[in-house]
Amino acid sequence: MSSTVIAPYAHLGEGGDYPIEVNFAVRVYDNKGESIPPVGELGYSLKGGLRTNRIGIVPLLDGRKEEVGKAEVLILVAAKPENMDLPLVQKCGFTTIEEATEYARQEHGDEFSRDGVLTIFVYKVVELYR
């Protein structure tokens, strides 16, 4: 069983809810500031945790969790840091697995400590609002 968080994500989730297990949006995460690709281009975003399992069109969020467009999630890769491929982690803006792991620990402490995995979204930007 799980609980849900209603606000501030009620407008993003299916049926008005935002279940913890499912991320209905891609939030851009990297260690070099925000870098949202142009429409039609691929992006890679790192998260610490397993609760991200939405494929398809989702809201695209900036670093402040503001919706800035739509993205299509194409691939999700979740693995323990020691099993994550370095080239994929580097596409998210990190030099080493250790650097990515430390970032996930700082940015997603609860999720990372619970699941112990790095999750990477591979997404294509479908639409930008600004």
C-alpha positions, 0 to 999 in steps of 0.5 A: 500500500502507499499514500498519496500527496495531493498538493502541490501536484494535484493538477499533474496526476491522473485522477487528481492524485499524485501517487508516491510510486509513480512520477507523472512528470520529468523534473530536470536534474543535473549538477550544472544547473538547469539544462532543458533541451530544445523541442524535439531533442533528447534529454537525460535526467538523474534521480535517486529512487525506484518510484519513477515508472511512467512512460509516455507524455508527461509534464516537464518540470524545471528545478523549481517544480514549475511546469515548463512544457511536455516531455515524452519519457522513452526509457527508464534505467534504474540500477544500483550505482555500482551497476550503472553504466558510466556513459549514461551517467555522463549524459546527465552531466556527471563525471563519475558514478560517485559524483552522481551518487553523491548528488542523488544522496543530497538531492533525493536523500529519502528516496535514495536511502530507501531504494539505493538506486539511481534512476535515469530518465531518457526523454524527448521534449515535445513542447515548451511553454516559454 
